[in-house]
């Protein structure tokens, strides 16, 4: 995922900026509420694609304590 692109993307639910999760598989809104999957380098930025941040480990196999 291009880091320049991440700088212009916003969360479709909160309209706040997104940041890349250390796994590189999801984008997280800066409030830490929602995550959006990245598939083949393309983020799925729809409200329906949003997953609660608590479920990131279920999505990508990482654990939340590895996030920061």
C-alpha positions, 0 to 999 in steps of 0.5 A: 500500500502506497504511504502517500495514498494512505495520507489522503484516505479517510474513514467512511464512517467517521471521516477521520484519517486512517493509518496502516496497521503494522501487519499491513493488511488493514487500515485503522481510523485514528480513533481506533474504532474501525479497520478496513481490509486491504486486499491485493493492495486495494483498501476496501473503504466501504461502511459494510467492509468496516470491522471493529478493531478488536476483531483485527486478530481474527482477520489477519492473524495478528494480536492487538498487543502487537499493534503499537 
